[in-house]
Amino acid sequence: MVRLWHKHFGKRSFATAIFLFLTMLFFAQNNCLLFDMSNRESVFQSGEKITYTLSYTVMGVWTNVGEVVFETTLKEGSGGRSFYQIDATGKSFAFFDRIFKVRDYFTTRIDAKTFQPFYMHRNIHEGSYKLKSTGRYDWANNVIHTTTQRIDKQSPEKKETLPLTPCTFDVVSLFYYYRNADFSKMREKITYNVQLVMDDKAYTIDYKFHGKQEQRVRGVGNFNTMKFTGTLIEGETFSGNEQITFWVTNDENRIPVYMEVPIRVGSIRVRIKNWENLKFPMTALKK
Protein backbone atom coordinates (compact mmCIF):
# COMPACT_ATOMS: atom_id res chain seq x y z
CA MET A 1 0.00 0.00 0.00
CA VAL A 2 2.82 2.40 0.84
CA ARG A 3 4.49 1.58 -2.46
CA LEU A 4 1.26 2.42 -4.26
CA TRP A 5 1.06 5.68 -2.32
CA HIS A 6 4.62 6.59 -3.32
CA LYS A 7 4.18 5.53 -6.93
CA HIS A 8 1.03 7.53 -7.52
CA PHE A 9 1.91 10.59 -5.47
CA GLY A 10 5.42 10.77 -6.90
CA LYS A 11 6.76 14.32 -7.04
CA ARG A 12 3.50 15.75 -5.71
CA SER A 13 4.43 15.73 -2.02
CA PHE A 14 2.57 13.97 0.79
CA ALA A 15 1.80 17.22 2.65
CA THR A 16 1.18 19.15 -0.57
CA ALA A 17 -1.56 16.66 -1.45
CA ILE A 18 -3.30 17.42 1.84
CA PHE A 19 -2.83 21.18 1.44
CA LEU A 20 -4.41 20.94 -2.01
CA PHE A 21 -7.37 19.06 -0.54
CA LEU A 22 -7.83 21.65 2.18
CA THR A 23 -7.84 24.54 -0.25
CA MET A 24 -9.65 23.28 -3.36
CA LEU A 25 -12.86 24.96 -2.24
CA PHE A 26 -11.43 28.33 -3.03
CA PHE A 27 -9.77 28.24 -6.54
CA ALA A 28 -8.94 30.49 -9.80
CA GLN A 29 -9.82 33.39 -12.12
CA ASN A 30 -12.62 33.82 -14.66
CA ASN A 31 -15.14 34.10 -11.84
CA CYS A 32 -12.98 34.80 -8.81
CA LEU A 33 -14.59 35.90 -5.56
CA LEU A 34 -12.60 38.56 -3.72
CA PHE A 35 -13.67 40.39 -0.59
CA ASP A 36 -13.09 43.75 1.07
CA MET A 37 -11.04 42.73 4.12
CA SER A 38 -10.28 46.29 5.32
CA ASN A 39 -12.82 46.21 8.15
CA ARG A 40 -13.12 42.45 8.56
CA GLU A 41 -12.11 40.80 11.83
CA SER A 42 -9.95 37.71 11.47
CA VAL A 43 -11.71 34.45 12.31
CA PHE A 44 -8.43 32.91 13.50
CA GLN A 45 -5.94 34.02 16.13
CA SER A 46 -2.37 33.50 17.25
CA GLY A 47 -1.95 30.10 18.86
CA GLU A 48 -4.59 28.31 16.80
CA LYS A 49 -3.69 24.70 16.00
CA ILE A 50 -5.64 22.27 13.79
CA THR A 51 -4.67 18.63 13.18
CA TYR A 52 -5.87 16.37 10.34
CA THR A 53 -5.51 12.62 9.76
CA LEU A 54 -5.01 11.32 6.22
CA SER A 55 -6.22 7.84 5.19
CA TYR A 56 -5.57 5.99 1.94
CA THR A 57 -7.48 3.08 0.40
CA VAL A 58 -6.94 0.54 -2.35
CA MET A 59 -9.50 -2.23 -2.97
CA GLY A 60 -11.64 -1.08 -0.04
CA VAL A 61 -8.97 -1.30 2.66
CA TRP A 62 -8.48 1.96 4.60
CA THR A 63 -5.20 2.74 6.35
CA ASN A 64 -4.21 5.86 8.31
CA VAL A 65 -0.90 6.93 6.80
CA GLY A 66 -0.10 10.34 8.28
CA GLU A 67 -1.21 13.71 9.58
CA VAL A 68 -0.87 17.43 8.89
CA VAL A 69 -0.81 20.13 11.58
CA PHE A 70 -1.58 23.83 10.93
CA GLU A 71 -0.33 26.38 13.48
CA THR A 72 -0.90 30.17 13.45
CA THR A 73 1.32 32.84 15.04
CA LEU A 74 0.87 36.63 14.98
CA LYS A 75 4.21 38.44 14.49
CA GLU A 76 5.57 41.96 14.02
CA GLY A 77 7.59 42.67 10.89
CA SER A 78 9.67 45.60 9.73
CA GLY A 79 8.05 48.99 10.08
CA GLY A 80 5.59 47.67 12.63
CA ARG A 81 3.77 45.60 10.03
CA SER A 82 1.77 42.84 11.72
CA PHE A 83 1.45 39.51 9.94
CA TYR A 84 0.28 35.97 10.55
CA GLN A 85 2.73 33.15 10.00
CA ILE A 86 1.02 29.86 9.30
CA ASP A 87 3.16 26.74 9.58
CA ALA A 88 1.91 23.45 8.14
CA THR A 89 3.79 20.27 8.97
CA GLY A 90 3.07 16.91 7.33
CA LYS A 91 4.50 13.62 8.51
CA SER A 92 4.01 9.90 8.05
CA PHE A 93 3.13 7.81 11.08
CA ALA A 94 5.86 5.82 12.87
CA PHE A 95 4.94 2.50 11.24
CA PHE A 96 5.34 3.96 7.74
CA ASP A 97 8.56 5.77 8.68
CA ARG A 98 10.31 2.39 8.51
CA ILE A 99 9.18 2.00 4.91
CA PHE A 100 8.92 5.52 3.53
CA LYS A 101 9.58 8.42 5.89
CA VAL A 102 7.85 11.73 5.20
CA ARG A 103 8.66 15.07 6.84
CA ASP A 104 7.19 18.03 4.92
CA TYR A 105 7.00 21.67 5.97
CA PHE A 106 5.16 24.63 4.45
CA THR A 107 5.05 28.16 5.83
CA THR A 108 3.32 31.28 4.56
CA ARG A 109 3.13 34.85 5.84
CA ILE A 110 0.04 36.99 5.29
CA ASP A 111 -0.72 40.60 6.12
CA ALA A 112 -2.78 40.80 9.32
CA LYS A 113 -5.18 43.38 7.82
CA THR A 114 -5.57 42.47 4.15
CA PHE A 115 -4.79 38.72 4.50
CA GLN A 116 -2.71 39.00 1.31
CA PRO A 117 0.36 36.72 1.25
CA PHE A 118 3.85 38.17 0.85
CA TYR A 119 6.12 35.16 1.50
CA MET A 120 5.99 31.37 1.28
CA HIS A 121 8.47 28.54 1.80
CA ARG A 122 8.23 24.78 1.29
CA ASN A 123 10.64 22.07 2.46
CA ILE A 124 9.95 18.51 1.26
CA HIS A 125 11.66 15.37 2.56
CA GLU A 126 10.06 12.11 1.39
CA GLY A 127 12.28 9.06 1.36
CA SER A 128 15.23 10.06 -0.81
CA TYR A 129 13.29 12.88 -2.48
CA LYS A 130 14.17 16.35 -1.17
CA LEU A 131 13.02 19.73 -2.48
CA LYS A 132 12.84 23.28 -1.23
CA SER A 133 11.08 26.27 -2.75
CA THR A 134 10.49 29.90 -1.83
CA GLY A 135 8.15 32.54 -3.18
CA ARG A 136 8.23 36.30 -2.60
CA TYR A 137 5.17 38.31 -3.64
CA ASP A 138 5.86 41.69 -5.26
CA TRP A 139 2.40 43.27 -5.27
CA ALA A 140 3.76 46.65 -6.40
CA ASN A 141 4.86 45.10 -9.68
CA ASN A 142 2.25 42.30 -9.83
CA VAL A 143 4.77 39.45 -9.95
CA ILE A 144 5.92 36.65 -7.67
CA HIS A 145 9.57 35.58 -7.61
CA THR A 146 10.06 31.87 -7.00
CA THR A 147 13.16 29.80 -6.30
CA THR A 148 13.00 25.99 -6.47
CA GLN A 149 15.74 23.40 -5.94
CA ARG A 150 15.96 19.59 -5.90
CA ILE A 151 18.26 19.00 -2.93
CA ASP A 152 18.59 15.24 -3.41
CA LYS A 153 19.95 15.72 -6.95
CA GLN A 154 22.10 18.70 -5.95
CA SER A 155 20.46 20.58 -8.80
CA PRO A 156 21.06 24.31 -9.22
CA GLU A 157 18.34 26.67 -8.06
CA LYS A 158 15.63 27.35 -10.62
CA LYS A 159 14.33 30.93 -10.55
CA GLU A 160 11.05 32.04 -12.11
CA THR A 161 9.00 35.25 -12.20
CA LEU A 162 5.26 34.62 -12.45
CA PRO A 163 2.43 37.13 -12.97
CA LEU A 164 0.32 38.07 -9.95
CA THR A 165 -3.40 38.77 -10.05
CA PRO A 166 -5.65 39.72 -7.12
CA CYS A 167 -6.73 36.05 -7.14
CA THR A 168 -3.22 34.57 -6.79
CA PHE A 169 -2.31 32.64 -3.63
CA ASP A 170 -0.19 29.77 -2.41
CA VAL A 171 -2.08 26.80 -0.98
CA VAL A 172 -1.87 27.79 2.69
CA SER A 173 -2.53 31.54 2.32
CA LEU A 174 -5.51 30.71 0.09
CA PHE A 175 -6.97 28.50 2.79
CA TYR A 176 -6.72 31.24 5.42
CA TYR A 177 -7.84 34.09 3.16
CA TYR A 178 -11.12 32.36 2.38
CA ARG A 179 -11.73 31.41 5.99
CA ASN A 180 -12.34 35.15 6.41
CA ALA A 181 -14.60 35.37 3.37
CA ASP A 182 -18.28 36.27 3.38
CA PHE A 183 -19.75 32.96 2.25
CA SER A 184 -23.19 34.53 1.89
CA LYS A 185 -21.96 35.97 -1.42
CA MET A 186 -21.51 32.46 -2.86
CA ARG A 187 -24.35 31.13 -4.99
CA GLU A 188 -25.05 27.41 -5.07
CA LYS A 189 -23.65 25.38 -8.00
CA ILE A 190 -22.06 28.41 -9.68
CA THR A 191 -18.49 27.77 -10.89
CA TYR A 192 -15.92 30.00 -9.19
CA ASN A 193 -12.16 29.93 -9.59
CA VAL A 194 -8.81 31.25 -8.33
CA GLN A 195 -5.10 30.95 -9.13
CA LEU A 196 -2.68 28.80 -7.13
CA VAL A 197 1.12 29.10 -7.16
CA MET A 198 3.02 25.90 -6.38
CA ASP A 199 6.83 25.99 -6.65
CA ASP A 200 7.55 27.46 -10.11
CA LYS A 201 4.10 27.10 -11.70
CA ALA A 202 0.64 28.67 -11.47
CA TYR A 203 -2.60 26.69 -11.75
CA THR A 204 -6.23 27.69 -12.26
CA ILE A 205 -8.80 25.53 -10.47
CA ASP A 206 -12.61 25.64 -10.27
CA TYR A 207 -14.89 25.06 -7.29
CA LYS A 208 -18.62 25.04 -6.50
CA PHE A 209 -20.70 25.60 -3.40
CA HIS A 210 -23.45 22.99 -2.88
CA GLY A 211 -25.28 24.35 0.15
CA LYS A 212 -25.50 23.30 3.78
CA GLN A 213 -25.29 19.71 5.01
CA GLU A 214 -24.72 17.69 8.18
CA GLN A 215 -21.53 15.64 7.96
CA ARG A 216 -20.20 12.94 10.25
CA VAL A 217 -16.47 12.73 11.04
CA ARG A 218 -15.32 9.42 12.48
CA GLY A 219 -14.00 9.73 16.01
CA VAL A 220 -15.20 13.32 16.41
CA GLY A 221 -18.96 13.60 15.74
CA ASN A 222 -21.50 15.28 13.46
CA PHE A 223 -20.94 18.81 12.14
CA ASN A 224 -23.19 21.43 10.57
CA THR A 225 -21.25 22.19 7.39
CA MET A 226 -21.16 23.81 3.97
CA LYS A 227 -20.44 21.40 1.12
CA PHE A 228 -18.06 22.15 -1.75
CA THR A 229 -16.63 20.35 -4.77
CA GLY A 230 -13.56 21.30 -6.77
CA THR A 231 -11.42 20.18 -9.68
CA LEU A 232 -7.94 18.77 -9.11
CA ILE A 233 -4.60 19.58 -10.73
CA GLU A 234 -3.65 17.15 -13.48
CA GLY A 235 -0.40 15.31 -12.79
CA GLU A 236 1.03 12.06 -11.47
CA THR A 237 -1.62 11.81 -8.77
CA PHE A 238 -4.72 13.18 -10.56
CA SER A 239 -5.98 12.88 -14.14
CA GLY A 240 -7.53 16.35 -13.90
CA ASN A 241 -11.09 15.00 -14.28
CA GLU A 242 -11.68 14.10 -10.63
CA GLN A 243 -13.84 16.06 -8.23
CA ILE A 244 -12.84 16.54 -4.62
CA THR A 245 -15.75 16.79 -2.18
CA PHE A 246 -15.36 18.38 1.22
CA TRP A 247 -17.19 20.00 4.07
CA VAL A 248 -16.44 23.23 5.98
CA THR A 249 -17.90 24.13 9.39
CA ASN A 250 -20.96 26.33 9.16
CA ASP A 251 -19.92 28.58 12.03
CA GLU A 252 -17.55 31.50 12.58
CA ASN A 253 -14.42 29.32 12.36
CA ARG A 254 -14.92 28.12 8.74
CA ILE A 255 -12.68 25.07 9.15
CA PRO A 256 -12.63 22.11 6.71
CA VAL A 257 -13.52 19.00 8.70
CA TYR A 258 -13.75 16.21 6.10
CA MET A 259 -12.64 15.53 2.51
CA GLU A 260 -13.01 12.73 -0.03
CA VAL A 261 -10.58 12.65 -2.94
CA PRO A 262 -10.35 10.12 -5.81
CA ILE A 263 -6.87 9.52 -7.26
CA ARG A 264 -5.54 7.42 -10.13
CA VAL A 265 -5.36 4.34 -7.89
CA GLY A 266 -7.55 4.24 -4.77
CA SER A 267 -8.85 7.25 -2.90
CA ILE A 268 -8.04 9.50 0.03
CA ARG A 269 -9.96 10.75 3.03
CA VAL A 270 -8.82 13.64 5.18
CA ARG A 271 -10.62 14.21 8.47
CA ILE A 272 -10.17 16.66 11.31
CA LYS A 273 -8.67 15.07 14.41
CA ASN A 274 -8.55 17.90 16.93
CA TRP A 275 -8.22 21.66 17.34
CA GLU A 276 -6.80 24.05 19.93
CA ASN A 277 -7.20 27.74 20.77
CA LEU A 278 -9.86 28.60 18.22
CA LYS A 279 -11.00 32.21 18.31
CA PHE A 280 -14.65 31.15 18.43
CA PRO A 281 -16.36 28.13 20.00
CA MET A 282 -16.80 25.14 17.69
CA THR A 283 -20.57 25.56 17.52
CA ALA A 284 -20.79 23.53 14.28
CA LEU A 285 -20.11 20.34 16.25
CA LYS A 286 -23.46 18.90 17.28
CA LYS A 287 -23.89 17.65 20.84
Rosetta blueprint (number, residue, H / E / L):
1 M L
2 V H
3 R H
4 L H
5 W H
6 H H
7 K H
8 H H
9 F H
10 G L
11 K L
12 R L
13 S L
14 F H
15 A H
16 T H
17 A H
18 I H
19 F H
20 L H
21 F H
22 L H
23 T H
24 M H
25 L H
26 F H
27 F L
28 A E
29 Q L
30 N L
31 N L
32 C L
33 L L
34 L L
35 F L
36 D L
37 M L
38 S L
39 N L
40 R L
41 E L
42 S L
43 V L
44 F L
45 Q L
46 S L
47 G L
48 E L
49 K E
50 I E
51 T E
52 Y E
53 T E
54 L E
55 S E
56 Y E
57 T E
58 V E
59 M L
60 G L
61 V E
62 W E
63 T E
64 N E
65 V E
66 G E
67 E E
68 V E
69 V E
70 F E
71 E E
72 T E
73 T E
74 L E
75 K E
76 E E
77 G L
78 S H
79 G H
80 G H
81 R L
82 S E
83 F E
84 Y E
85 Q E
86 I E
87 D E
88 A E
89 T E
90 G E
91 K E
92 S E
93 F L
94 A H
95 F H
96 F H
97 D H
98 R L
99 I L
100 F L
101 K L
102 V E
103 R E
104 D E
105 Y E
106 F E
107 T E
108 T E
109 R E
110 I E
111 D E
112 A L
113 K L
114 T L
115 F L
116 Q L
117 P E
118 F E
119 Y E
120 M E
121 H E
122 R E
123 N E
124 I E
125 H E
126 E E
127 G L
128 S L
129 Y E
130 K E
131 L E
132 K E
133 S E
134 T E
135 G E
136 R E
137 Y E
138 D E
139 W L
140 A L
141 N L
142 N L
143 V E
144 I E
145 H E
146 T E
147 T E
148 T E
149 Q E
150 R E
151 I L
152 D L
153 K L
154 Q L
155 S L
156 P L
157 E L
158 K E
159 K E
160 E E
161 T E
162 L E
163 P E
164 L L
165 T L
166 P L
167 C L
168 T E
169 F E
170 D L
171 V H
172 V H
173 S H
174 L H
175 F H
176 Y H
177 Y H
178 Y H
179 R H
180 N L
181 A L
182 D L
183 F H
184 S H
185 K H
186 M L
187 R L
188 E E
189 K L
190 I L
191 T L
192 Y E
193 N E
194 V E
195 Q E
196 L E
197 V E
198 M E
199 D L
200 D L
201 K E
202 A E
203 Y E
204 T E
205 I E
206 D E
207 Y E
208 K E
209 F E
210 H E
211 G E
212 K E
213 Q E
214 E E
215 Q E
216 R E
217 V E
218 R L
219 G L
220 V L
221 G E
222 N E
223 F E
224 N E
225 T E
226 M E
227 K E
228 F E
229 T E
230 G E
231 T E
232 L L
233 I L
234 E L
235 G L
236 E L
237 T L
238 F L
239 S L
240 G L
241 N L
242 E L
243 Q E
244 I E
245 T E
246 F E
247 W E
248 V E
249 T E
250 N L
251 D L
252 E L
253 N L
254 R L
255 I L
256 P E
257 V E
258 Y E
259 M E
260 E E
261 V E
262 P E
263 I L
264 R L
265 V L
266 G L
267 S E
268 I E
269 R E
270 V E
271 R E
272 I E
273 K E
274 N E
275 W E
276 E E
277 N L
278 L L
279 K L
280 F L
281 P L
282 M L
283 T L
284 A L
285 L E
286 K L
287 K L
